[in-house]
Every structure is written in C-alpha cells, then in structure tokens.
Amino acid sequence: MATEHTRGGNAVQTAMTQPLKAVAFDLDSTLCHYALTVEEVIERALERVGFSDPRIGKFDELAAEYNAAWCKAEEELRLPTEELRRAAWTRILNGRGAADEAAALSIADAYSEIRRETGIRLFDGVPSLLDDLRARYRTGILTNGPSDMQWEKLTKLNLADAVDAIVVAGDLGIFKPDPRPFLQLLDRLEATPAQSIFVGDSFEHDITGARRVGMRTVWIRSNGKAENPDWTPNHVLRHVEDLRGILL
C-alpha cells in the first residue's frame, strides 16, 4: 500500500469532514529533483576551483552546513540566487576559520555553473498526475526559494501553466512554514484550508506549515527521515505518483 499512516491532529480531522476542492504541492524534492545532490555539487565545485583546505571537513557535513547557511541567507538577505550562494559560502568559510572572500566567490560561482550544467528534472509521472488532478480539483504550487531561481525552474519544467496558482515565497519575503504563504495560495485557489490538501517532502516546512493553517497533509518521505513523534500527517508516501491511490 502507498499510504503508511493516515491520522492527524484535531484541525486536520476537522478538515477531513469537508469535500476536497484544492490540491497544493511543494516544488523541490516533491515534484522535481536536481540531477546531483548538494554533496555531489560541492565536491565537484571544490575540485573545479582547486580549493583544498583540511578545515573544510567532510562533504556530507559541508552539505548540511551549506543548506543551513543558504536558508539563513535567504531569509535575512532576500538576494538573487548567485548572491545568496556567495553569501552562504562566505559564511561557511568564515565559520570554519578559512576566511577567504575570493575563494568563497569562486566556489559559489562554480556551484552555480555545475547546477546549470547538470540540470533539474521532474519525477516520473508528474505531468500526467498534475493533468489528472487538475481535471478534478484546483491545483497549486507553493515553493520556498529566491524568485529568480524558482521561476526559472517552473518555466524550464513547464509547470508555470500546469497548475491554477503558484506562490513563490521569495516574491513575498515570507517563507514556509509561516502560515501566510499557504493562505495566499489558498486565496488564489479560492479554497479554504478545510477544503485543501498539501503535498510536500519537508516535514518542518511543508507538513508543519500546512497543518498550522488546517490543511490536510501528505508527506513524501522519500529520504527516511523520522517524523514528529507527537503527530503524523494524514498520509505518508514514498513517491508523489502514489498520490493517485488517494485522490484519483
């Protein structure tokens, strides 16, 4: 069976009594994925610029630190993608006692180059899934991330016209799990939280944020992370295409 768990808190249980009108999705790691992981891109970027310093540490630890530095820079600075990457790498090198502004800029630019070269792609079945869902429900996408990067992805992946409404948190300067981006998307979908369900891979940003506004939730747990011990989403799936067994 695709569904592993099907229970939730009071707000979600109340929502379950309402007919479903809208289905909303996260973007990254829910509908699409990069060809390379963060760890793989970092390894290639450091090799490309010839940066070698024992203080840089292990690639998996560096990837986790990069993700954290990226999110912090995104929320604090509201800069275009290239500048955010440079700010994140400056923060990382400074934090590891390897402060070198020129190196930080070189690594960030190499990271961007490798991302462009290797690309991003939709998970199998996503185009037909969105088409079939749109025939029955209002559909939308809510994604964190800087405006330029996320809109470029949406356009390249032919998603900009594949759903009824899109909210990019970078346009607002307010990011999931804050309730406001969820509510703005619901307003554009002309649906209440109780009439809606949110599908995402991040328990912290997607599932917790959607639950706070009273939406039903579907967690795409493809990475095996543990969930919150206090409550579970309405559904837990391995792949987004498994949503067919619930909604179609």
C-alpha positions in Angstrom: 0.0 0.0 0.0 1.2 3.5 -0.8 -0.2 5.0 2.4 1.8 4.2 5.6 -0.1 6.4 8.1 -3.5 8.1 7.9 -4.1 10.1 11.1 -3.7 13.7 12.2 -4.5 16.4 14.8 -7.8 18.0 15.5 -7.5 20.7 12.9 -6.8 18.1 10.2 -9.6 15.8 11.5 -12.0 18.7 11.1 -10.7 19.3 7.6 -11.4 15.7 6.7 -15.1 16.3 7.0 -15.0 18.9 4.2 -15.2 17.9 0.5 -11.7 18.3 -1.1 -11.5 21.2 -3.6 -7.8 22.0 -3.9 -4.5 20.1 -4.1 -1.3 22.1 -3.4 2.3 21.0 -3.8 5.8 21.9 -2.7 8.2 22.0 -5.7 11.7 20.9 -4.9 12.1 17.2 -3.9 8.3 16.8 -4.3 7.6 17.4 -8.0 11.2 17.7 -9.2 14.8 16.9 -8.3 18.3 18.0 -9.2 20.4 15.5 -11.2 23.1 15.9 -8.5 22.8 16.1 -4.7 24.2 19.1 -2.8 27.1 17.0 -1.6 28.0 15.9 -5.2 27.8 19.5 -6.5 30.0 20.7 -3.6 32.6 18.1 -4.3 32.7 19.0 -8.0 32.8 22.7 -7.3 35.8 22.5 -4.9 37.6 20.3 -7.4 36.8 22.7 -10.2 38.3 25.7 -8.4 41.2 23.7 -6.9 40.2 24.6 -3.3 41.8 22.3 -0.8 41.9 23.0 2.9 41.7 20.4 5.8 39.3 22.8 7.7 36.7 22.3 5.0 35.8 18.9 6.5 33.7 16.0 5.1 31.4 16.6 2.2 28.3 15.4 3.9 28.8 17.7 6.9 29.6 20.5 4.5 26.4 19.9 2.5 24.3 20.1 5.7 26.1 23.3 6.7 25.6 24.8 3.2 21.8 24.1 3.3 21.6 25.8 6.7 23.7 28.8 5.5 21.6 29.1 2.3 18.3 29.1 4.3 19.7 31.7 6.7 21.0 33.9 3.9 17.7 33.6 2.0 15.6 34.7 5.0 17.8 37.5 6.1 19.1 39.0 2.8 16.5 38.5 0.0 19.1 38.5 -2.7 19.2 36.9 -6.2 20.4 33.3 -6.3 24.0 34.0 -7.3 24.5 36.5 -4.5 22.8 34.1 -2.0 25.2 31.4 -2.9 28.2 33.7 -2.4 26.8 34.9 1.0 26.3 31.2 2.1 29.9 30.2 1.1 31.4 33.3 2.8 29.5 32.3 5.9 30.7 28.7 5.7 34.4 29.5 5.2 34.4 32.2 7.9 32.8 29.7 10.3 35.5 27.2 9.7 38.3 29.6 10.2 39.2 29.5 6.5 38.0 33.1 5.6 38.9 33.8 2.0 36.4 36.1 0.1 37.9 35.3 -3.3 37.7 31.5 -2.6 34.1 31.8 -1.4 33.1 33.7 -4.6 34.9 31.2 -6.8 33.3 28.2 -5.1 29.8 29.8 -5.2 30.2 30.5 -8.9 31.4 27.0 -9.7 28.5 25.6 -7.7 26.1 27.7 -9.9 27.8 26.5 -13.1 27.5 22.9 -12.2 23.9 23.2 -11.3 23.2 24.8 -14.7 25.2 22.1 -16.5 23.6 19.1 -14.8 20.1 20.5 -14.6 16.8 19.7 -12.8 14.0 17.2 -13.8 10.5 16.2 -12.9 9.9 12.9 -11.1 8.4 10.2 -13.3 4.6 10.6 -13.8 4.4 14.2 -12.6 3.0 15.8 -15.8 0.2 13.3 -16.2 -0.5 13.4 -12.4 -1.0 17.1 -12.5 -3.2 16.9 -15.5 -5.4 14.3 -14.0 -5.7 16.1 -10.7 -6.5 19.4 -12.4 -9.4 17.8 -14.1 -11.0 17.2 -10.6 -9.5 19.8 -8.3 -8.0 23.3 -8.2 -4.2 22.8 -8.2 -1.3 24.9 -7.0 2.3 25.1 -6.1 3.9 26.8 -3.1 7.7 26.9 -3.0 10.4 28.4 -0.9 13.4 29.9 -2.6 14.5 33.1 -4.3 12.2 34.4 -7.0 14.7 34.2 -9.9 15.7 30.6 -9.3 12.2 29.2 -8.6 10.5 30.9 -11.5 13.3 29.7 -13.8 12.7 26.1 -12.6 8.9 26.4 -13.1 9.4 27.7 -16.6 12.0 25.1 -17.6 9.9 22.3 -16.2 6.7 23.5 -18.0 5.0 23.9 -14.6 4.1 27.6 -14.8 0.9 26.8 -16.7 0.4 23.3 -15.4 -1.5 24.4 -12.2 -4.1 27.0 -11.4 -2.0 29.1 -9.0 1.7 29.5 -7.9 3.2 31.3 -4.9 7.0 31.7 -4.7 7.9 32.6 -1.1 10.9 34.6 -2.4 8.4 37.0 -4.0 6.9 37.7 -0.6 10.0 37.5 1.6 8.0 35.2 3.8 8.8 31.5 3.8 7.2 28.2 4.8 6.4 27.1 7.5 5.0 30.6 8.1 1.2 30.4 7.5 0.9 33.4 5.3 2.3 31.9 2.0 -0.1 29.0 2.5 -3.0 31.3 3.0 -2.1 33.4 0.0 -2.0 30.3 -2.2 -5.4 29.2 -0.8 -6.8 32.6 -1.6 -5.7 32.3 -5.2 -7.1 28.8 -5.4 -10.4 30.1 -4.0 -10.4 27.3 -1.4 -10.5 27.2 2.4 -7.9 25.2 4.4 -10.6 22.6 5.3 -11.2 22.1 1.5 -7.5 21.6 0.7 -4.6 19.2 1.0 -0.8 20.0 0.8 1.8 17.6 -0.5 5.5 18.1 0.4 8.7 16.4 1.3 9.8 18.7 4.2 8.2 17.8 7.5 9.3 21.1 9.0 8.4 23.5 6.2 5.6 21.8 4.2 3.8 19.5 6.6 4.0 21.5 9.8 3.2 24.8 7.9 0.1 23.3 6.2 -1.1 21.7 9.4 -0.9 25.0 11.2 -3.5 26.5 8.8 -5.8 23.5 9.0 -5.0 21.8 5.7 -4.8 18.1 5.2 -1.3 16.8 4.6 0.6 14.3 2.5 4.2 13.8 3.4 6.5 12.5 0.7 9.0 10.6 2.9 11.5 9.5 0.3 14.6 10.1 2.5 13.5 8.0 5.5 13.7 10.9 8.0 11.8 10.4 11.3 8.6 12.3 11.7 7.4 14.3 14.6 6.6 11.9 17.5 3.6 14.0 18.6 1.5 13.7 15.4 1.6 12.2 11.9 0.4 13.6 8.6 -2.9 12.3 7.0 -0.8 10.2 4.5 2.8 9.3 4.2 4.0 8.2 0.8 7.3 7.2 -0.8 6.7 8.8 -4.2 4.4 11.7 -5.3 2.8 9.5 -8.0 1.4 7.3 -5.2 -1.0 10.2 -4.7 -3.1 8.6 -7.4 -4.2 6.0 -4.9 -5.6 8.6 -2.6 -7.1 11.3 -4.8 -7.8 9.8 -8.2 
